[in-house]
Structures are given as C-alpha cells and as structure tokens.
Amino acid sequence: MCKNKKDKNLVPFGKYEGQPLEVLLADKSYCAWMAGQASIREQYPYLYSLVLNDPENDIKTPNHNRMQAEYLTEDTMLKLFYLVNPEIFSHEKKYYVRNLNDYFTDKMSIVKNVFESVSSRISEIKIMADEVASISENWNMRGKKSFTIPVSPFKKYTDGRKQEEYLFSSPASLIVSNPEELYRNTVRDFDLFHAFFEESRLYLAESQFKQISPCKISFEKKFNDVTIEIKHHEEINPKFSSRVEKFFGRALYRYSVGNNEQLNYPDFLLAEWRYANPKKTSELYYVELKPSIGDDYHTVLNQISNRREQNKMYIKQKASQNVRYILVIGVYDGTGVSFENVKSIFKSEEIDVVLEKDIENVKLPKIESDFRISHSELPALIEIFNILDSMKKTIRSTDECFADKNNRASGF
C-alpha cells in the first residue's frame, strides 16, 4: 500500500501505487481502464478528473458521449449561442428593415436633387422646343436665337459649368442640337436612375432572408470535440441589370475615386450606392465538453489553449468568421476556487465557460427562418418612389407635348 495516501502527487492504489502520477498518466490503456471504474470515480475524484483532462489522453466517458450527442439538436446549439453571444439574435427582420430604411434615407437628398434638376432641365427644353418650332417656320425672318438650359444631373463638365448654351440660326442647327433629342437623352438617363430603385425593390420583395441559417456541425474534427458554424447577418446583395451596372459604374461597386477623377464624376456618383452589410457574417465555435472539472481547471485551460494554437496552424479559417472557444461543463466540483472566478480566468483567455444546466434553462427569442421585405415597410423608399413617380408624370406629359408637335408638323 502507498505509504502516504494523502500525497496527491503519488498514485494511491493499483499497479503504480506510490509512484509519481506522471508514470500512471503515461500508461494510456491503464488510464482508459480507470476512466470506466465507478468506484475510482467516487473514491478518488481528483485522480479521475486528472486522467480525463490530461491533454495527452483522449478518453471519452459515456457522460461525455451523451453531452456530445446533445449537440445534434439545433435547439441545444442555438441556446448555447444565445448564452455566449445573444447579439446575433437581434438581426431579425426589424433589424434589416431599419438598416435598409437608413440606407434609403441617406439617398433621399440625391433623389430630390435629381428630381429638381431634371424637372428644371425638361421645363427649359420644352420652352426651347416651342420657340425653335416657331423660328423654324421662317428662318430668314426670325434670325438667330440662343438658349441656356441646366446641365443634366447625370453629366458633369470638367470646367464646372452649370448651364449648356444652344444657338439656332438655320435648319442645320436642328441636326446638331435637336430639342427633342436632348429631352430623350435626359429621360433615358433618368430611367436608368429610376431602374436602380425599381430593381432594388424587386430584389427585396422576391428574395428570402434568414435570421440565422442552419448550423454546420462536426464532431472530433482534428483536435476539437464539437465544431459548429453558424451564419447570421444575412447578406443583402441585389443583382442589377447590366445597363444599370454600366450607368452607375464604380459608384455601385464602391471603388475608390481619386481627387482628379472626381472632377469628371457627376455628384450623384460620388455617393456610396452599394448597401453595406455587416463584416462578420458567421461565427465558428470550437466547443470542449467536460462532464465535470474541479480544482484542476488549469489543466483544461492549457488543453484548450493548446488546441487553439493547433487550429491556427492546421485549420484554415475564413477572414469573415468570428472564432469563439467554449467550454461546456456538466458539473463544477472544485473547492479551492469559486466557479465565477474560474469563468473569469477562462474569459481572460477568450474562452467562454457555460454550465450544462444553464443551456437547458435558456428561453430562445423568436427566430424568423424565411422572410421577405416589402418596399411598403420602408418609409424612405416609399417617399423616394413618390418623388420618382412624380417625375414620371412630368415625363408622360412632356411626351404628349412632343407627340402633338410632331403630329402638327406632319399635318395631322
């Protein structure tokens, strides 16, 4: 028998009785046999815990296997996530609606400026068209006539001019500067500007979004008990037609524009047109399961720290992922340090500690698996379309005016 059974640095029984614990831990098969003995677990809990938590041993007890099986259920996983990072559950439909509405609110001043500029330009073109029609009836009698109209908001001159000047003195002038052609070009650009919002609206109405995507789970992957990937922050990424993409160019894809290039860019193209999604789109959780730990918690801490270094070396992780390490404990039976202090020690090493019973007691908020976003839920987008539709009415009215002129000119 061991001469000093109170010396916890020596094996108190069995074939290694009286020898240093390191000798016992080196015998993997003997350690595996010990882990299955209920009497040893009850009589020598400190030794039992030491064997289980030895980083050189990979012993799975029935209780450990039960805990691992729990993570086959999405409900348990989501409860765990809610405990360590409840923020990911805040990105429900209201979150997207709020952020999208802020995005369109930011574009409101641009839309209003385009509306005012296009309205003014069309009004001046109509006046010019009426007077040119009168002049063209008798060029010799009327003489020369010049007009100035506002520059289109979709165009910018390098000299910074705000007005365009047109001179009409002969029939040839109409070939170079036809008022109706100027009007049609302005309308064409406005239609492309309008199409951006229309295609955005259709994308939101027809796409299905998820608050949280189904989790990807793997067991005993490389060095980890359970590896779970959870995707949230559903990306809002509308696909635009090629004509809209070409019209918005760099602004749509948020390429940087240099100071010299800004001289050639209309003001509306200097804005950020691509909706900014959150940078973190998923989280990767490495979960270590321990049916129980006690005052030997530092051994588990070292074990997880070592696995973290191994993961960095051998597992390629996405730049967009937020990686978290979690220790799930069935029971904490330490006496030398309180459980709250143990949690703080692990937290200082960026490891979350969670008790199994706390996971069971979590009440999850409502999770929306599939939802669409109607433009009617976005007050800013409604206002934008009210402005754009008002411009459309002006365009329809102007189309009729030009149609009447053409009919009279043709003798109808």
N, C-alpha and C positions, 0 to 999 in steps of 0.2 A: 504494500500500500504506500501511497505517497506520504512522505514524512511531513509535509506542510501543505495540507489541502487548502489553506486559506491563501496561499500564494497563487494569485491568478495568472502568473507568468509561467506556471508549470501545469502540465496535464494531470488532472486529479484521479484518473482511472484508466483502465484498459492497457493495451499493449505498450502505450507510450507514457504510462504513469510515471510522474516525477521528472519527465523530460520537458525541455522548453516547448512552448506552444508552436514555435516555428517548425519543429520536427513533425508534429501532428499535421499541420496545415500543408506540409509538403506531400503527404500521402493522400492523393486525390480520391482514391477508391474508399479509403477509410473515412474520409470526410463525408462522402456521399452516403455511406452506411449510417454514420452518426445522425445525419440530417433526417433520416427516416425513423429514428427512435424516439417515441413519445416520452419515455422515461428520462432520457438525457435532456430533452427539451424542458421538462418540468424540474429536474434536479439541478441542472447546470445551464440555466437560460443564457448567461453571459457567454459561455463557451459555444452554445448552439448558435447564438446570434453572430459570434465571431466567425464561425465556419461558413455560415450562409453569406455573410457580407465580405468575405475575403475576395478581393478583386481577381485573384488567381484561380478561384473556383467558380464554376458555372453550374451551381446546384439549384434546381427548381423543385420546390416543395409542392405538394398538392394545393396548399393555400395560395402559393404564387401562381400556379396554373389557373386556379379559379379566378384570381384577380385579373390575369391576362385575358381570360375568356370574356370578362365583363366588357372589355373594350371592343368586342364585336358589335355591340349595340350603339347606334348613333346617339341615342338618348344619353347614355353614360358619357360619351365623348363630349357632347355639347354642354353637359353640366360641368364637366371638368374645365372646358374652355371658359365658361361663364365665371367660374371661380377665379381663374388666373387673369382673364382679360375680358371683362364684361363690355368693354367699348365696342368690340366687333359686332355686338348685338344691337348697337344703336344705329346701324346703317340699314334701317328698314326703308320702306317706300317713302315715308315722310322725309327721310334724310336726302334721298335722291331728288325729290320734288323741290325741297328747299334749296339745294345746291344748284339745280338746273334753273330755278327761278332767279337766283342771284346772278347766274351766268347771263341770262337774257336781259335782266335789269341793267347789267353792265353795258349791253349793246344798245340800250334804248336811245342814248344821245346820238349814236351813229345813225340809227334808223331815222330819227327826227331830222337830223341834218341832211340826210339823203332825200327825205321827203320834201323839205323846204327847197333844196337846191334843184331837184328835178321839177318840182311844181313851177318854180320861177323860170327855169330854162324853157319848159314847154310853153308857158304863157308868152314868153318873148318870141319864141319860134312861131307861134300862131299869129302874133301881130306882124311879124316879118313876112310870113306867108301871105297874109291878106294884102299887105302893101305891095309886095312883089307881084302878086297876081294882077293888081291894078296897074302897076308900071308896065308889065309885060304886054298889056293891050296896045300900048303905043310907046315904044322905047324912045323915039325921037322927041316926042312931046314932053315926056316925064324927066328925062335926063338921068344923072347918076343919083343913087341913093345908098347910103351906108347904114348898117345896123350893128348894134352890140348886144350880145346875149351872154348870160352867165356861163362859165365853164362847167362842164358836166362834173358831178362829184366823183365820177369813176375815171377821171382823167386829171393829169397834173402836168403843167408845163414847167420846164426847167427854169424859166425866167420868173416863175411865180405869178404870172398874170391870172386875174380872176374873171376877165371878160374876153370873149372872142369877137373879132370885128369882121364883118362881111360887107363887100361892096358889090352892088348890082348896077351895071351900066349897059348891058347888051344881053341878047339871048344866050350867048356863050357863058354868061355868069351863072346861069341856072345849071349848067353842066358841072361847073366847078363847085358851086355851093347851093345845092337844091334844098330848100327849107324842109320839104317832106323827108328827104333822106337824112338830114340832121336829126329830125324828130324820130325817125325809125331807129337810128343808131342809139339814141338816148333810151328809147323804150327797150331795145334789145338788152342793153346793159342793166337797166332796172329789172328786167325779167330774170336775169341771172342772179342778181342780188336777192330778189324775192324767192328764187328757187332754193337758195341756201336754207331759208327758214321753212319752206314747204317740205323739203326733203328731210330736214331735222324733225319736223312734226310727224311725218310718216314713219320715220325710223322709231321714234319713241312709242308711237301708237301700235306698231306692228311687232316690236321686239319684246321678248320675255326676259325679265330680270329676276335674279335670285338674291335674297338677302345673304344666304350662306349656301354654298354649293356642297354637294355630298362629299364627305371626307374620304381621303385615301388612307388606308391603314396597312401596315406591315408589321409582322412580329419577328423578333430575333433577327432583325436586319443588321448585318455587320456586328456592331457592338451594343445594340440597343434592344431593351425589352420590347417596347412598342414605339413605332414611328407613325405619327399621324400628321397629315397635311390637310389644312382647312383653308378654303378660299372664300374670301369675303371682298368687300369693296368692288362689287360687280362693275366692270368697265363699261362706260357709255362711250361708244365709238362709232358714230354714224358713218355709213359709206355714201359718198356723194357721187353724182354723175360726173363723167369726165369733163363736161362743159363747165360745171360749177367748180370743179377742182382747178381747171385751167384759169378760170376767171379770178379765183382767189389766190392761186399760186402759193407763194411762200407763206403768206399770212395764215392759210388754212393748216399748213404743216408746221407752223411756228418756227421756221428757220430764222436765224438772227438776220437782221437787216442793218448794214453798216450806215454810218452817217452820210456817206456820199450817195448811197443807194436811196436813202430817204428822200432825196431831192426829186427823184423820179417816181415816187410812190404816192398815189392818192391817199388822203388822210385815212380813209376807211380801211385801207390795207395795212396800216401800222398797228392795228388792234390785234389782240390775241383771240383768234377765231376758233381754235381747237379747244374743246372742253377739257379742262384739266382734271383727270382722275387722280385719286389718292395714289401715292407712290407705292405703298405697301398693299399688295393685292392678295397675299396669302401668308399663312403662318405655318411653320414647321415645328412640331412638338416632339421632342425626344422624352419619352416617359420611362422612368425607372420605377419598378414595382417592388415594394418590400412589405411582406406580411407584418413584420414588426422590426423596430430598431430601438436601441436603448442608449446607454452612455457611450457606446462605440460608434455614435453617429459620424464621428470624424472619418471613420473608415469608409462609410458610404459616400461622404463628401469627396474624398480623394478618388473613389471609384468613378463617380460621375464626372469629376474634373478630368480624369484620365480619358474617359470615353469622349468627352468634348474635344480634346486635342486629337484623338484618333479620327473623329468625324471630320474635323477640319482638314486632316491630311488625306483621307481616303474617300470622302463623300463630297461630290460637287453640289453645292447649294446655290439656288437662284439668288441673284442680286436683289430681286424684288421681295424676297421672303424675310420675314421677321422670325428668327430662330429662338425657341424657348426650351429650357430644360426644366422638367417637372419630376419631383419625387412624390409618389403616392404611397402612403403608409397605412397599413391596416391598424396597427396599434403602436403607440409610443409608450415604452415602459421604462424609460430612463429615470433615474433618481437624482443624479448629480446636477443636471441642467434642466430647466423647465422647457416644455415644448415650444413656448413662444420664443424663448431665447434661441432654441435650435433653429426655428424658422428664420429668425433674423440672421443667424450665422450663414445659413444657406442662401438667403436673399442677398447678402453682401457679395456672394459669388454668382449672382444672377441665376439662382436656382429656386423655383417655387416649390414649397412643401405643402402638400394637401393631405388631410386625413380622409380615409375612405368614407367614413360616416358623413363628412361634410358634403361630399359629392352626392350622396343619396338624398340629402335634405334640400338640395337646390331646387328652386321653382323657376323654371325657364320662362322667359317672356315669349310672347307670340312670335313665331318665325314665319315670314312670308316666303314660300318656296318659288312661286311664279307670279309675277305681276307686270302689268303694262302701265305706261304713263301717258295719259291723255293731255293734249295741249290745254284742255279746259281746266286742268289742275294747276296750270302755270299762269298766274295773272299777268306777268310781264310779257309772256309770249302772246297772250290774248290781246294785250294793248299793241304789241308790235304788228299783229295781223290787222288790227283795226286801222292802224296808220297805213300799212301797205295796201289794204283793200280800198282805202280812200284814194290812194294814188291810182289804183287800178280803174276806179270810176272816172277819174280825170282823163286817163288814157283812153278809155272807151269813148268818152265824149269827144276827145280830140280826134280819134279815128273817124268818127262820124263827120266831123267838120272837113277833114281832108277828103273823105269819100264824096261829100257834097260838092267840093271844089272840083274834083276830078270829073264828076258827072256833068257839072255845068260846062267845064272846058270841053267835054266830049259832045255837048249838045243835047244831053238827056234832060 
